[in-house]
Amino acid sequence: MRSLPLALTALLATASITPAAADTLIDNANGLQVTANGQLQRFTGVLIGNDGRVIRLYAKGEVRPKNVAYRLDAKGRAMLPGLIDAHGHVIGLGLAALDLDLTGTRSLAELQNRLRAYAAATTTPRWIRGRGWNQELWADKRFPTTADLDAAVSDRPVWLERVDGHAAVGNSLALREAGITAKTKAPAGGRIENGMFVDAARELVEKHIPPTQPKQLDRALLKAQEIMLSQGLTAAADMGTTAEDWNTMRRLGDSGRLQVRVLSYALGVDNLVSIAGPAPTQWLYDGKLKMGGVKLYADGALGSRGAYLKAPYSDMPSTRGLPLLDDAKLKNLASRAAMDGFQVAVHAIGDAANAQVIGAIEELAATYKGDRRWRIEHAQVLDPADIPRLAKTGIIASMQPTHQTSDRTMAEARLGEARLAGAYAWQTIVRSGARMALGSDFPVESPNPFPGLSAAISRQGLDGQPPGGWRPQDRLTLEQALAGFTRDAAYAGFAEDRIGSLDPGHYADFIFVDRDIETASAAEVARMQVLETWVAGKRVYQRPASAPATPAHER
């Protein structure tokens, strides 16, 4: 990995700049970023204007300005641009932290014990909501049932979402209050089995759950922001913003409490119209918030066998998964957004769903010209024959490295050996010419980006398995992985003119970390700690000296 000398480009671009009295100089840093042409670039100083934007970077040995108001000695600490999660659920992250957390449960009994303890410790809200169970971590791999939940809590409605957010199970009281009976039929794109509701069927229950109150949503957003900043995330694409979510973000923005940058994609066309009206919003709150796109769903998730496959599941030949939109509906919804200048992002996990979305975008691209940056969210399993079609239509693959490390053994069972060639095929996609952005899909995975960076370059989990990496030919280089969480994530959201790097004119969003990512092993990258987080030239997080290491868990 080569680092590009900075002195010449910096001199040509900014030699005539004289710093103003209010400028801040961060000096003696061990800085690293990815350039626009994909090389690693070293720097040791950053000059920041009073507007919170970078004036210039300094290479080692370059003369620093003397006329600055503030000067910070970084003392050789490693410094990176603020990291960006290209696919997260911001308020969902906060709600998951405030609700019953079932992440990492290793058995049904552990789930039941956590549920009992939560019910005993809380009285409000009356409905108990939880998230994070994953039956793939249990010895018998059996999905939980209504009877299982009744055995733990029967006097309050209980609704527990699977880790992927595409399936949920309710106890008898929850189903009774939702009017569910043995005669209830699943809608198209959904499935019901033993009290578990998959994809479109979830709405049968969820429309009866009392809405989360604004004060609780405010708490959730503040909690999510706290988590993100502590883990080095200064921005995220919020995939599936509802009108209530947007109002929450506006409340925090109006009160000056919104510190992270949120690139919002509305949950469906109805929310898009409600929030933004006839066109994308402007950037609000000094570049903190914008509604610029729509999120659509083509299928479900692999773990709950809702991902739509071209051939039956290897471990359940009776199903190919759940297509959520037919071709006409998908094209109609995407067209309604595109005609008003909104970006279109479509969730597609299975190879059939990905082929469907690629085909729809190919047709739409003939009508909607220009720089559209169509996105496929997850692009998890593709027919290798479909991969070259991404670049031809300018489709961005928005992918999540820790999905591969979490899903590895489950994906092998669901897909069989033959389909793995197009599964989590990061390097194959990049070499085809397509642009890729990286994220975590938090709270499905941990929002901590460093396990994601580690997985991207190693194809190994936190346990170092499998030796040599899973299908290692699809590992990314450090340059590619770091770009995926910075420049390319910004590009995927039409924000590369302001975030994703510390180039002159960009916001001074950056982090100090405990080690040099270029010299760290993949295992060390996964466990990197954020020391400080800065947004627009202001420190918004500092790790307490006594703080424990940030957990780098896998689901």
C-alpha positions in Angstrom: 0.0 0.0 0.0 1.6 3.3 -1.1 1.0 6.7 0.5 0.9 9.7 -1.9 3.1 12.6 -1.2 1.0 15.6 -0.3 3.3 18.6 -0.6 3.0 19.3 -4.3 -0.8 19.1 -4.6 -1.3 21.1 -1.4 1.1 23.8 -2.6 -0.5 24.2 -6.0 -4.0 24.3 -4.5 -3.6 26.5 -1.5 -0.3 28.3 -1.6 -1.9 31.7 -1.6 -4.1 31.1 1.4 -3.4 33.2 4.4 -5.2 31.9 7.6 -7.6 34.2 9.4 -7.3 34.8 13.0 -10.1 32.4 13.9 -8.5 29.5 12.1 -7.6 26.3 14.0 -4.5 24.2 13.3 -4.3 20.6 14.2 -0.6 19.7 14.1 1.7 16.8 14.7 -1.0 14.3 13.6 -0.4 10.9 12.0 -3.1 11.5 9.4 -4.3 9.1 6.7 -7.1 9.4 4.1 -7.9 7.9 0.6 -7.5 10.3 -2.3 -10.0 10.7 -5.1 -7.9 8.3 -7.2 -7.9 5.6 -4.6 -4.4 6.0 -3.0 -3.5 6.4 0.6 -2.4 9.9 1.5 -0.4 10.9 4.5 -0.7 14.3 6.3 0.5 15.7 9.6 -1.5 18.9 9.9 -5.0 20.3 9.1 -5.9 24.0 8.9 -9.6 24.5 9.7 -11.5 27.7 9.0 -14.0 29.4 11.3 -16.8 27.9 9.1 -15.8 24.4 10.2 -14.3 23.5 6.8 -10.8 22.4 5.9 -8.6 25.1 4.4 -5.6 22.8 3.7 -3.7 19.8 4.7 0.0 19.8 5.6 2.6 17.2 4.8 5.5 16.4 7.1 8.1 19.2 6.9 5.8 21.9 5.4 5.8 25.2 7.1 2.8 25.9 9.2 1.1 29.2 9.5 1.8 31.3 12.6 -1.3 33.4 12.6 -3.9 31.0 14.0 -6.2 31.5 16.9 -6.1 27.9 18.1 -3.3 25.3 17.8 -3.8 21.7 18.9 -0.8 19.3 19.2 -2.1 15.9 18.2 1.0 14.3 19.7 1.4 11.9 16.9 -2.0 10.3 17.3 -3.5 8.4 14.3 -6.1 10.5 12.5 -8.7 9.6 9.9 -11.6 11.4 8.2 -14.9 10.9 10.0 -16.3 7.5 9.0 -19.6 7.2 7.2 -22.0 4.3 7.4 -23.6 4.0 4.0 -26.6 2.0 5.3 -28.0 2.3 8.8 -31.2 2.9 10.7 -30.4 5.8 13.0 -33.4 6.0 15.2 -33.7 2.2 15.1 -30.3 2.1 16.6 -31.4 4.2 19.5 -34.6 2.3 20.0 -32.8 -1.0 20.0 -30.5 0.4 22.7 -33.5 1.5 24.8 -35.7 -1.6 24.2 -35.2 -5.2 25.1 -31.8 -6.2 23.6 -31.7 -9.8 22.5 -28.4 -9.6 20.5 -26.1 -12.5 21.0 -28.6 -14.8 22.8 -27.2 -18.3 22.5 -30.4 -20.3 23.2 -34.2 -19.9 23.5 -33.8 -20.2 27.3 -31.5 -17.2 27.3 -34.1 -15.2 25.3 -36.8 -16.2 27.7 -34.7 -15.2 30.7 -33.9 -11.8 29.2 -37.6 -11.3 28.5 -38.6 -12.2 32.0 -36.0 -9.9 33.5 -37.0 -7.0 31.3 -40.7 -7.5 32.1 -39.9 -7.5 35.8 -37.8 -4.3 35.6 -40.2 -2.2 33.5 -43.9 -1.4 33.6 -44.1 1.0 30.6 -44.7 1.0 27.8 -47.2 -1.8 28.2 -46.1 -3.5 24.9 -42.7 -5.1 25.3 -40.7 -4.7 22.2 -37.3 -6.4 21.6 -34.9 -7.0 18.9 -31.8 -9.0 18.0 -32.6 -12.8 18.4 -30.9 -15.0 15.8 -31.9 -18.7 15.9 -28.8 -19.5 13.8 -26.8 -19.0 17.0 -28.9 -21.6 18.9 -28.0 -25.3 18.9 -31.3 -26.5 17.3 -31.6 -23.4 15.0 -35.4 -23.5 15.6 -37.4 -20.2 15.3 -39.1 -19.1 18.5 -42.9 -19.5 18.7 -45.8 -17.9 20.4 -45.9 -20.6 23.0 -42.2 -20.0 23.7 -42.9 -16.4 24.5 -46.1 -17.2 26.5 -43.9 -19.4 28.7 -41.9 -16.3 29.7 -44.4 -13.5 29.7 -48.1 -13.8 29.2 -49.7 -10.8 30.9 -48.2 -8.1 28.6 -48.1 -8.0 24.8 -44.7 -9.1 23.5 -43.3 -8.5 20.0 -39.7 -9.5 19.4 -37.9 -8.8 16.1 -35.3 -11.1 14.5 -31.8 -9.5 14.2 -32.4 -8.8 10.5 -35.6 -6.8 11.1 -37.5 -8.9 8.6 -39.3 -11.3 11.0 -40.9 -11.0 14.4 -42.7 -13.2 16.8 -45.5 -12.3 19.2 -47.0 -13.8 22.3 -50.7 -14.8 22.5 -51.8 -11.5 24.0 -50.0 -9.5 21.3 -51.7 -11.5 18.6 -55.1 -11.4 20.3 -54.9 -7.6 20.6 -53.9 -7.4 16.9 -57.0 -9.5 15.9 -54.9 -12.4 14.7 -56.7 -15.8 14.6 -56.0 -19.2 13.1 -57.8 -18.0 10.0 -55.6 -15.0 9.4 -53.9 -15.2 6.0 -50.6 -13.8 5.2 -50.6 -11.0 2.6 -48.6 -11.2 -0.6 -44.9 -10.9 0.2 -45.4 -12.3 3.7 -45.5 -15.5 5.7 -47.0 -16.6 9.1 -45.8 -19.6 11.0 -46.2 -20.5 14.7 -46.6 -16.9 15.7 -43.7 -15.6 13.6 -44.6 -13.0 11.0 -42.2 -12.5 8.1 -41.8 -9.4 5.9 -45.1 -8.1 4.7 -47.0 -10.1 7.3 -45.5 -8.1 10.1 -47.7 -5.2 9.4 -50.8 -7.3 10.5 -49.5 -6.9 14.1 -47.4 -3.8 14.0 -50.2 -1.5 12.9 -51.9 -2.3 16.3 -48.8 -1.5 18.4 -49.2 2.0 20.1 -46.9 4.5 18.3 -43.7 5.5 20.0 -44.1 8.9 21.6 -42.1 11.9 20.5 -40.1 12.1 23.8 -39.1 8.5 23.4 -38.1 9.1 19.8 -36.0 12.1 20.9 -34.3 9.9 23.5 -33.6 7.3 20.8 -32.0 9.7 18.4 -29.8 11.2 21.1 -28.8 7.7 22.2 -28.0 6.7 18.6 -26.0 9.9 18.1 -24.0 9.1 21.3 -23.3 5.6 20.1 -22.3 6.7 16.6 -19.9 9.5 17.7 -18.2 7.2 20.2 -17.5 4.7 17.4 -16.1 7.2 14.9 -19.2 7.7 12.7 -19.8 11.3 11.8 -22.4 10.6 9.2 -24.8 7.8 8.1 -27.3 7.1 5.4 -30.6 6.5 7.2 -32.3 3.9 5.1 -36.0 4.0 5.7 -36.8 7.3 7.3 -40.5 7.7 8.4 -42.3 11.0 8.8 -42.0 10.5 12.6 -38.3 9.9 12.3 -37.9 13.0 10.2 -39.8 15.1 12.6 -37.6 13.8 15.4 -34.4 14.8 13.5 -35.9 18.2 12.8 -36.7 18.7 16.5 -33.1 18.0 17.4 -31.8 20.1 14.6 -34.1 23.0 15.6 -32.8 22.8 19.2 -29.1 22.6 18.1 -28.7 19.1 19.4 -28.1 17.3 16.1 -24.4 16.5 15.8 -24.1 13.7 13.3 -24.9 14.1 9.7 -27.9 12.2 8.4 -28.5 11.5 4.7 -32.2 10.4 4.8 -33.9 8.0 2.4 -37.6 7.9 3.0 -39.3 4.6 3.7 -41.4 4.3 0.6 -42.9 6.9 -1.7 -45.7 7.9 0.7 -43.2 8.9 3.4 -41.1 10.6 0.7 -44.0 12.8 -0.4 -45.0 13.5 3.2 -41.5 14.6 4.2 -40.0 16.3 1.2 -42.9 17.0 -1.2 -42.0 17.6 -4.8 -38.1 17.7 -4.6 -35.2 16.8 -2.4 -34.7 19.1 0.5 -31.7 21.4 0.9 -29.0 20.6 3.4 -30.3 21.7 6.8 -28.5 22.7 10.1 -25.1 23.4 8.5 -25.0 20.2 6.5 -26.4 17.9 9.1 -29.6 16.7 7.5 -31.0 16.1 4.0 -33.8 14.1 2.5 -32.6 13.1 -0.9 -33.9 9.7 -1.8 -36.3 6.8 -1.3 -35.8 3.3 0.1 -37.8 0.5 -1.5 -37.8 -3.3 -0.8 -37.6 -6.0 -3.4 -37.4 -9.0 -1.0 -36.7 -10.1 2.6 -33.6 -11.5 4.3 -31.6 -14.6 4.0 -31.8 -15.6 7.7 -35.6 -15.8 7.7 -35.7 -17.2 4.1 -37.3 -14.2 2.7 -34.6 -13.3 0.3 -35.9 -14.0 -3.2 -33.8 -16.6 -5.0 -33.7 -17.8 -8.6 -33.8 -21.4 -7.4 -35.1 -23.0 -4.2 -33.3 -22.7 -0.9 -30.8 -25.5 -0.5 -31.9 -26.2 3.1 -35.7 -25.7 2.3 -36.5 -26.7 -1.3 -40.1 -25.8 -0.8 -39.5 -22.1 -1.1 -37.5 -19.5 -3.1 -38.2 -16.7 -0.7 -40.6 -13.7 -0.8 -40.7 -11.2 -3.7 -42.2 -8.0 -2.2 -42.9 -6.1 -5.4 -43.8 -7.3 -8.9 -41.9 -5.8 -11.8 -44.6 -3.2 -12.6 -45.0 -2.0 -9.1 -41.2 -1.7 -8.6 -40.8 0.3 -11.7 -43.8 2.5 -10.9 -42.6 3.4 -7.4 -39.0 4.0 -8.5 -40.3 6.2 -11.4 -42.4 8.3 -9.1 -39.3 9.1 -7.1 -36.9 9.5 -10.0 -39.2 11.9 -11.9 -38.9 14.4 -9.1 -35.2 14.1 -8.8 -35.0 11.8 -5.9 -32.3 9.1 -5.6 -33.6 5.5 -5.7 -32.2 2.9 -3.3 -33.7 -0.7 -3.4 -33.1 -3.4 -0.9 -32.3 -6.6 -2.7 -30.6 -9.7 -1.1 -31.4 -12.7 -3.2 -30.1 -13.3 -6.7 -33.7 -13.1 -8.2 -34.4 -9.9 -6.4 -31.1 -8.4 -7.5 -31.8 -9.4 -11.1 -35.3 -7.9 -10.9 -33.9 -4.6 -9.5 -31.1 -4.4 -12.1 -33.6 -5.0 -14.9 -36.0 -2.3 -13.6 -33.2 0.2 -13.3 -31.9 -0.6 -16.8 -35.4 0.3 -18.1 -35.7 3.5 -15.9 -32.2 4.7 -16.9 -33.4 5.0 -20.5 -35.9 7.6 -19.3 -34.2 9.3 -16.4 -30.9 10.5 -17.7 -28.0 12.2 -15.9 -26.2 11.4 -12.7 -28.8 9.3 -10.9 -26.6 7.0 -8.8 -29.1 4.2 -8.5 -28.4 2.1 -5.5 -28.9 -1.5 -4.6 -28.9 -2.0 -0.8 -27.1 -5.2 0.3 -26.5 -6.8 -3.2 -25.8 -9.8 -1.1 -26.3 -12.7 -3.5 -26.0 -12.1 -7.2 -25.9 -14.4 -10.2 -22.3 -13.8 -11.5 -23.8 -13.2 -14.9 -25.6 -10.2 -13.5 -22.6 -8.5 -11.9 -21.3 -6.8 -15.0 -24.8 -5.1 -15.5 -24.2 -3.0 -12.4 -21.4 -0.8 -13.8 -23.1 -0.6 -17.2 -26.1 1.2 -15.6 -24.1 3.1 -13.0 -25.6 1.2 -10.1 -23.9 1.5 -6.7 -23.6 -1.6 -4.6 -24.2 -0.6 -1.0 -22.8 -3.5 1.0 -22.1 -4.5 4.6 -18.9 -6.5 5.3 -20.0 -7.8 8.7 -23.1 -9.4 7.1 -20.6 -11.8 5.4 -18.9 -12.7 8.6 -22.1 -13.1 10.5 -23.9 -15.0 7.8 -21.1 -17.3 6.6 -22.3 -20.7 7.8 -25.9 -19.8 7.4 -25.4 -18.6 3.8 -23.6 -21.9 3.0 -26.6 -23.8 4.2 -29.2 -21.6 2.5 -27.4 -21.2 -0.8 -25.3 -24.3 -1.4 -21.9 -24.3 -2.9 -22.8 -23.3 -6.5 -24.4 -20.0 -5.6 -21.6 -18.8 -3.3 -19.6 -17.4 -6.3 -21.9 -14.4 -6.4 -22.4 -14.1 -2.6 -20.8 -11.1 -0.7 -18.6 -10.8 -3.8 -17.0 -7.4 -3.0 -13.8 -7.6 -5.1 -15.6 -9.2 -8.0 -18.1 -6.3 -8.0 -15.4 -3.7 -7.8 -13.4 -5.3 -10.6 -16.5 -5.3 -12.8 -16.3 -1.5 -12.6 -19.1 -0.8 -10.2 -18.9 1.7 -7.4 -19.3 0.3 -3.9 -20.2 1.9 -0.6 -19.9 0.2 2.8 -21.8 0.2 6.0 -23.2 -2.0 8.7 -27.0 -2.0 8.5 -27.0 -1.1 12.2 -28.7 -2.1 14.4 -28.8 -5.4 12.5 -25.0 -5.4 13.0 -23.0 -3.4 15.4 -22.6 0.2 14.2 -18.8 0.0 15.1 -17.2 0.4 11.7 -13.8 -1.1 12.6 -15.1 -4.8 12.6 -16.5 -3.9 9.1 -13.2 -2.6 7.9 -11.5 -5.7 9.3 -14.0 -8.0 7.7 -13.6 -6.2 4.3 -9.9 -6.8 4.2 -9.8 -10.3 5.7 -13.1 -12.0 5.1 -12.7 -13.3 8.7 -14.8 -12.8 11.8 -13.6 -11.6 15.2 -12.6 -15.1 16.0 -10.2 -15.2 13.1 -12.3 -17.8 11.3 -12.0 -19.2 8.8 -8.2 -19.4 8.4 -7.2 -17.4 5.4 -10.6 -15.9 5.0 -13.9 -17.0 3.5 -13.6 -17.0 -0.3 -10.6 -14.7 0.1 -10.5 -13.8 -3.6 -13.2 -11.2 -2.7 -11.2 -9.4 0.0 -10.9 -5.7 -0.5 -7.6 -3.8 -0.1 -7.3 -1.3 2.7 -7.6 1.5 0.2 -10.9 0.1 -1.1 -12.3 -0.6 2.4 -11.4 2.8 3.8 -12.8 4.5 0.7 -16.0 2.5 1.2 -16.5 4.0 4.6 -15.5 7.5 3.6 -15.3 8.8 0.0 -17.4 6.2 -1.6 -20.0 6.3 1.1 -20.2 10.1 0.6 -20.4 9.7 -3.2 -23.3 7.2 -2.8 -25.3 9.9 -1.1 -24.4 12.8 -3.4 -22.3 14.3 -0.5 -18.8 13.9 -1.8 -18.5 17.7 -2.2 -18.7 18.1 1.6 -17.8 14.9 3.5 -15.9 11.7 3.1 -12.4 13.3 3.0 -10.4 16.2 4.5 -9.8 17.8 1.2 -9.9 21.6 1.2 -13.5 22.9 1.3 -14.9 19.8 3.0 -16.2 19.8 6.5 -13.5 19.1 9.1 -15.1 15.9 10.3 -12.4 13.6 11.7 -11.4 11.1 14.4 -8.4 10.2 16.4 -7.9 6.5 16.9 -5.5 4.4 19.0 -3.4 3.0 16.2 -2.3 3.4 12.6 -4.8 1.5 10.4 -2.2 1.1 7.6 0.2 -0.9 9.8 -2.4 -2.7 11.9 -3.3 -6.4 11.3 -6.9 -7.2 10.4 -7.5 -8.4 14.0 -6.1 -5.2 15.3 -8.2 -3.1 13.0 -11.4 -4.8 14.3 -10.5 -3.7 17.9 -9.4 -0.2 17.2 -10.7 2.4 19.6 -11.9 5.9 18.9 -10.2 8.5 21.1 -11.9 11.6 19.9 -14.5 12.6 17.3 -14.7 16.0 15.7 -17.5 17.4 13.5 -17.0 20.7 11.6 -13.9 21.4 13.5 -15.4 20.9 16.9 -14.8 18.1 19.3 -18.0 16.3 20.0 -16.7 13.1 21.7 -13.7 12.3 23.9 -13.2 8.8 25.2 -12.9 8.8 29.0 -9.6 7.6 30.3 -11.3 4.9 32.3 -13.6 3.8 29.5 -13.6 0.1 28.7 -12.8 -1.0 25.2 -15.6 -0.6 22.7 -17.1 -4.0 22.1 -16.7 -5.4 18.6 -19.3 -8.0 18.8 -20.8 -10.1 16.0 -24.5 -11.0 15.9 
